[in-house]
Amino acid sequence: MDGYRDGVNPNSVAYKNADKQKDRQNKVDIAKIDSDAKIEIAKIQSQNQVLIAKVNADAKKEVAQTESTTKVKTSEIDAITKKDDIQTNLYITIAIIIAVLIAMLLLYLNNKRSSALKEKLHNDKLKHEQLLKEREFEEQRLHKMLDLVKEGKLPSNMQEEIILSLTKSKTNLIESK
């Protein structure tokens, strides 16, 4: 068979038309397959974009929840830290106040004791000065009496009394020492 296939003349118009018709049909089928493939690709891309958007939304949601949880935990830690700082500062303040009060009490007691000691020393000094003045006065009085006795200006019975009293006062002075 030289150019005839299955008994059909390949040069015939009907064969050529049928062949063109098959080519067109093939082109239509190819275009349909191509459009179906593009539609499928578009559907898949759309689904992928929806999945990507969902994954992005879920990721953003997780990030937001994590940030929110982190902020809550951070604020809780900050609150606890501030509470501890306030409590520590309160304890330090109380300790300082107690130390100042103790220091003031000790200063007061020391000043009171010092004042009492100064007052006692002052009183002792005054007593000593008074005692010295009394002794000096007594000594002057004795000298005057002795001068009077020596000069003989006093009656004899008074002279004897003065001499007796002088000897008694000296023994009293010796005993009081």
Stockholm file with secondary structure:
# STOCKHOLM 1.0

chainA/1-177         MDGYRDGVNPNSVAYKNADKQKDRQNKVDIAKIDSDAKIEIAKIQSQNQVLIAKVNADAKKEVAQTESTTKVKTSEIDAITKKDDIQTNLYITIAIIIAVLIAMLLLYLNNKRSSALKEKLHNDKLKHEQLLKEREFEEQRLHKMLDLVKEGKLPSNMQEEIILSLTKSKTNLIESK
#=GR chainA/1-177 SS CCSCBTTBCTTSHHHHHHHHHHHHHHHHHHHHHHHHHHHHHHHHHHHHHHHHHHHHHHHHHHHHHHHHHHHHHHHHHHHHHHHHHHHHHHHHHHHHHHHHHHHHHHHHHHHHHHHHHHHHHHHHHHHHHHHHHHHHHHHHHHHHHHHHHHHTCSCHHHHHHHHHHHHHHHHHHHHHC
#=GC SS_cons         CCSCBTTBCTTSHHHHHHHHHHHHHHHHHHHHHHHHHHHHHHHHHHHHHHHHHHHHHHHHHHHHHHHHHHHHHHHHHHHHHHHHHHHHHHHHHHHHHHHHHHHHHHHHHHHHHHHHHHHHHHHHHHHHHHHHHHHHHHHHHHHHHHHHHHHTCSCHHHHHHHHHHHHHHHHHHHHHC
//
